[in-house]
Amino acid sequence: MSGTREVAVHGGKEEMARTAAAALAARVAEGQRVRGTASVVLTGGRNGNALLAALAASGVGDAVDFSRLELWWGDERFLPEGDPERNVTQAREAFLDAVPADPARVHAMPAAGGEHGDDVDAAAEAYAAELAAAARPEGPGALVPSFDVLLLGVGPDTHVASLFPGHAGVRETERTVVGVRGAPKPPPERISLTMPAIRAAREVWLLAAGEDKAEAVARLLGGTAPDEADAPAAGARGRERTRWLLDEAAASLLPRELRSARD
Ligand SMILES: O=C(O)[C@H](O)[C@@H](O)[C@H](O)[C@H](O)COP(=O)(O)O
């Protein structure tokens, strides 16, 4: 049984990113206070990167000890190391190069042309092994760490990570990481956490901003939840809490009572 679901609507995408960054810093600081270290799964995309940039801004992440923060990725574009389109490259530019993270705790997904060559499935298996090695025995299913917060940008087609509607990855029930081919959002080859890995997180935060997300958000939150195979974001739930962080444009087609929900 998953936990609570909350919807928060913020004025614009910048306000949403700043609010989300401050909330993430507070959650990480709490996790570090209670457990010594915290574990966050980052997402690619404009909203994910905007949140990271806000987190790197002065004053926001002051309560976080970045040297005790385990960073993972929910998905990665399977491109060569250093490619500007890789999520980790964009995260470094937005955030990582500005904070004192411990490189040993920054778990980037494998790049194409690296030790796994161009075998995206082998790269996915390697990341699954890295997650399992970091899992604590008491963790959920002990295949992945008990992530404090797992961030997900939401696509206009309701995809999250690199789990796309109707594609095999969204129906995976055993593996924690899969290789993706033929992704409708370029590049076609990607690595992605699966729903079992996503749902192992204590909290899952879904980020959606802009008019182009309004129809997806209305479909996902405005009434009966669609099946996750057809609308992957519908399956993205935390064990303790699921938060939707929207701006007014993305929330514009929601019922009035949801549009006014504030953090
Ligand atoms: O690798 C990726 O492209 C992302 O992980 C992807 O899942 C992204 O989060 C969504 O497509 C939303 O992207 P925007 O926030 O840019 O709309």
PDBQT file of the ligand as one rigid body, heavy atoms in Angstrom, charges set to zero:
ROOT
HETATM    1  O1  LIG A 301      16.006  11.770 -19.948  1.00  0.00    +0.000 OA
HETATM    2  C1  LIG A 301      14.974  12.430 -19.977  1.00  0.00    +0.000 C 
HETATM    3  O2  LIG A 301      14.572  13.023 -20.981  1.00  0.00    +0.000 OA
HETATM    4  C2  LIG A 301      14.180  12.617 -18.737  1.00  0.00    +0.000 C 
HETATM    5  O3  LIG A 301      14.540  11.878 -17.690  1.00  0.00    +0.000 OA
HETATM    6  C3  LIG A 301      12.704  12.561 -19.022  1.00  0.00    +0.000 C 
HETATM    7  O4  LIG A 301      12.012  11.558 -18.329  1.00  0.00    +0.000 OA
HETATM    8  C4  LIG A 301      12.183  13.922 -18.642  1.00  0.00    +0.000 C 
HETATM    9  O5  LIG A 301      12.207  14.053 -17.217  1.00  0.00    +0.000 OA
HETATM   10  C5  LIG A 301      10.785  14.154 -19.145  1.00  0.00    +0.000 C 
HETATM   11  O6  LIG A 301      10.780  13.941 -20.547  1.00  0.00    +0.000 OA
HETATM   12  C6  LIG A 301      10.319  15.584 -18.834  1.00  0.00    +0.000 C 
HETATM   13  O7  LIG A 301      11.236  16.462 -19.422  1.00  0.00    +0.000 OA
HETATM   14  P1  LIG A 301      10.999  18.090 -19.293  1.00  0.00    +0.000 P 
HETATM   15  O8  LIG A 301      11.037  18.388 -17.823  1.00  0.00    +0.000 OA
HETATM   16  O9  LIG A 301      12.129  18.686 -20.080  1.00  0.00    +0.000 OA
HETATM   17  O10 LIG A 301       9.644  18.361 -19.901  1.00  0.00    +0.000 OA
ENDROOT
TORSDOF 0
